[in-house]
């Protein structure tokens, strides 16, 4: 997956419960200053959990 624009950056999402890094996505850092928090399915936990952006 490529980066869409010059302000978009790839970010890694990690599960809050098991800390497993499961997903990557893009984020426009010009519009969104804070870290992303999304509800995603974690295959290790086998349930939907909150995934937060990591460094």
URRABEL-V913599 format. One record per residue. N is the residue number from 1. OMEGA is omega in whole degrees, 0 to 359 (none if undefined). Layout:
BEGIN
n->N omega->OMEGA
n->N omega->OMEGA
END
This chain:
BEGIN
n->1 omega->181
n->2 omega->178
n->3 omega->189
n->4 omega->183
n->5 omega->183
n->6 omega->178
n->7 omega->180
n->8 omega->179
n->9 omega->176
n->10 omega->177
n->11 omega->180
n->12 omega->180
n->13 omega->180
n->14 omega->179
n->15 omega->180
n->16 omega->183
n->17 omega->184
n->18 omega->179
n->19 omega->178
n->20 omega->178
n->21 omega->189
n->22 omega->191
n->23 omega->169
n->24 omega->179
n->25 omega->177
n->26 omega->180
n->27 omega->175
n->28 omega->184
n->29 omega->178
n->30 omega->183
n->31 omega->185
n->32 omega->183
n->33 omega->184
n->34 omega->180
n->35 omega->180
n->36 omega->172
n->37 omega->181
n->38 omega->173
n->39 omega->182
n->40 omega->177
n->41 omega->177
n->42 omega->181
n->43 omega->179
n->44 omega->178
n->45 omega->183
n->46 omega->175
n->47 omega->178
n->48 omega->181
n->49 omega->176
n->50 omega->175
n->51 omega->180
n->52 omega->177
n->53 omega->178
n->54 omega->178
n->55 omega->none
END
